[in-house]
Amino acid sequence: MGGYSVTHDNDYVGYLHATVGDQFNVYRRKVHDADDWLGKFRLEDGVKAILRACDRLVPGQDRVA
């Protein structure tokens, strides 16, 4: 089972772990509460979902650096 951590400006903001096929379960990390499950996405879309949930993705930005 594979997974990825997502950081932005040195902050750990979320993570993804593999499910079936090219899908990942996607979570926004919270420090003092249960993490938010954001859904199942392909890898790049999952990273974007995490960044949007944390207000880190600029609206209209179509690529993740």
N, C-alpha and C positions, 0 to 999 in steps of 0.2 A: 504494500500500500504506500503510495507516494504522496507527498504533500509539499506545500510551500508556505513560507512566512512572507508577509507583505509589510514592508517598512516604507515610511515617507518622512524625509527630513530627520532621519535617525529615530523616529518613533515607530514602535511595533503596533500597527493598526489593524492587522487581521491575518487570517490564514485560510488555506484551501487544502482539502485532502481529497484524493482520488476516490471516485465511486465507479460507475460502470462506463466503459467506453472512454470518450474524451470529456466526460463530465466530472466536475468537482463540487463537493459540498463547500460552501463559502460562508465564512464567519467574520463578523466585525468584532474585534477584541474590545472588551471593556475591563477596566482595572478593578472596579469595586462592585461589579455586578456580573451576572451570567452573560456570556458572549451572545451576540445576536446572530442567529442563522439567517442568512440572506437568500438562500435558495441554492439551486444547482445551475451551474454555468460552465461553459468552456473556459479554459484558463484565462485568456486575456479579458473576456467579459467579466469573469469573476473578480479579477484584480480591479477593474473599473468599478464594479459594484461596491467593493470595499472602500475604494477612494471616494466614491460618491457618498456613501453612508457616513464617512468621516469628514465630509466637506473638503476633501483634498483634491478632487478632480475639477478642474475649471470647466464650467458649462461649455459645450461645443468642442472640447478637446477630444479628439478621436484616437489618439495614440497614447499608450502608456510608456513612459521613458524607462 
